[in-house]
Amino acid sequence: MAPKKTPKGKSGFFDVRQKPSGNWGVEFSDAGRRWWIGTYPFAHEAARAYDVAVWRAERPRSHLNFPEIESRAVAEMLVPQGINMKEITTKKKKKMKKPSVVVSAGETDEEAMARFAQEHPEYVQAELEYYWKREAEQKKKGPKKEDEDGPSTVIPIESSFEEDWADFSEEEEGCDDPTKEEFWEQFRSSDEE
């Protein structure tokens, strides 16, 4: 039997604390895990919600805020809105920082990388596995759309300036486009202004 907890804060109830907003928050710990139960307007409501969690975890009566409650069913009836337990995750462990590759004086990059691979084979293996996995995923997806259609190519069109204007200089009926000479004349006159 675990020892009875001592009330925390000014609430007088197990794991019930007043929030800055004035409401009462309650959390519950079980088997090394912490759970957020919720926020309630009154401390006794938060304490009753805590008791529901104690009943669900099948803890001894000594852990209850209200030990006079006879059963779990009665405890749950006294918290009409129910409880919504969400696990409080602790801070994630820091990932090990990958050691840097230090190139010594007179050592080539290739020699430094070879030394790093020898000193830290786990990083080399992890990198290889990453690329193998990525390659396998790409094979499952199939070729990219561009690969299916073939490479996109741009065919350069060789033409002289005069040839480009040849198509546009022919006058068509109802076309007000200027001829090449008129265009250049307009262009030169706008420069002079």
N, C-alpha and C positions, 0 to 999 in steps of 0.2 A: 504494500500500500504506500503510495507516494505521500509525502508530507503535505499538510494543508498549506495552501498558498496564503500569503498575507495580502490584505487589501492594498491596492495601489492608489495613489493620489487622494484627492479629497472626496471621492465618490463613496468610499466605504465598501465598494464591491470589487470582486475579482476582475482584473483586466478591463475596467471601465474607466475612461479618462475623459475629461472635459476638453472639447475642441475650442479653438479661439472664437468660433462662431457662437459658442454658448451651448451647442448640442453636445451629446455624449456619444463618444465612439467606443466600440468594443472589439477586441480581438481575442483569439483563442489559440492556444498552442497545444499540439498533440504530436507525439512521436517525432520530435525534432522539426516539425513544420509549423508555420504560423499562418493563421487564417484571419482575414478581416471579415467581421460579421456584419457591421453596418453602423449607421449613425442614427441616434434616437433623440427626441426632444427632452426626455427625462432620464435621469440616471437609473431609476428602478426599471424602466423599459429595457434599457441596454443590458442591465443585469439579468433580466428574465431571458433575453435573447442568448446571453452567454450560457445560462443554465440549459437551454435547449441543446446547444452544442455539446455540453458536458453529458447530457443524457444520450445524445447520438453517439458519442465516443465511448459510451459505457464506462465512464469514470466513476469512482466512488462518490457517495453522497457528500462526503466531506469537502468536495470541490464545488458544491453548489452554493450559489448566493442565497437561495431560498430552500434549505434542506427539508422544510416541512411539506414541499410539493411531493405528492405520492407517486406520480408516474410521468413518463415521457409525454403521454397524450395530454395530460393536464398542463404540463409545462408548455407544450406547443399551442394549446388553446389560449394561454395567457399572452402569447405573442401573435395576435391576429394577422399582422402583416408578414409573418414568417421571417426566416433568416436566409440570407443569400451569402454563403461563405465563399470568399475568393482567397486563394492562396497568396500570401505575401512572399514574393520571391526575394531572396537575399541578393546582395550585389554579386554579379558574376565574377568568377575568378579571373584575374588578369591573365591574358594570353602571354605565353612566353615570347619575349621579344626575340626575333631572329637575329642571331649575331651578325655583325657586319663583316664584310670582307676587307681586311686590311692588307694593302699591298706594301710589302717591305721595299726598302731601297734596293735597287738593282734587280728586282723581281718583275717579271712580265705579268700582265693581267691573266694570261692563261695559267701560269704557274700558281698565282694566288688563288684562282678558282679551283685548280686541282687540289691545292692544299686545303681549301675550305671544304671541298667535297669529301676529302679524306677525314677531316676533323669532325664534320657534321653530316654523316651520310643520311640521317633521318630527313633533312631538308631536301636533299637531292631526290630521295625516294618519294617524298610528298609531292614535289614538283612534277616528277615523272608521272605519278598517278593522276594528278590533276589534268595533265595534257592528254593522257590515255583516255580518261573519262570524258573529257571534252570532245575528243576525236570520235569516240564511240557514240556520243549523243548526236554529233553532226551527221554521222553515217545513218543513224536511225531516222533523222529528219529528212534525209535525202539531199540531193543537190539543191543549191540555191536557185531561185527563179532565173537569175541571170545566166547561171551555168546551163540550165535546160535550153534556153533560147540561143545559147552560144554567146560568145563575148560581144558586147556592143562595140561596134566600130564606127568611126566617122571617116567617111571617104572625102578627102579634100577635092574640091572642084577647082580646077585651074582655069582661070579665065582672065582676060585682060580687062582693064577698065572700060575700054571702048566696046568690047563684046557685051559687058553687063548692061551698058546703056542701049545697045542695039534693040533689045526687046521692048524697052520703054519708049524709045524715040519714035516708033511707028505710031502715027496718029490713028486713033480709032474714032468712029462716029460717036458724037456726043461726049467725047472725053475732053475735059478741060485741062488735062495735065500739061505742064509746059514741056517744050522740047529741051534737049540738053543745052542748047545755046541760051534759050530763054532762062533756064534755071540758073546757069552760071552768071548771066547778066544780073538777075535778081540778087543772087548771092553777093556779087561784087558791089552792087549799089548799097546793100545793107551794111557792108563793111565800111564803106566810105562815110556813111551817116554816123 
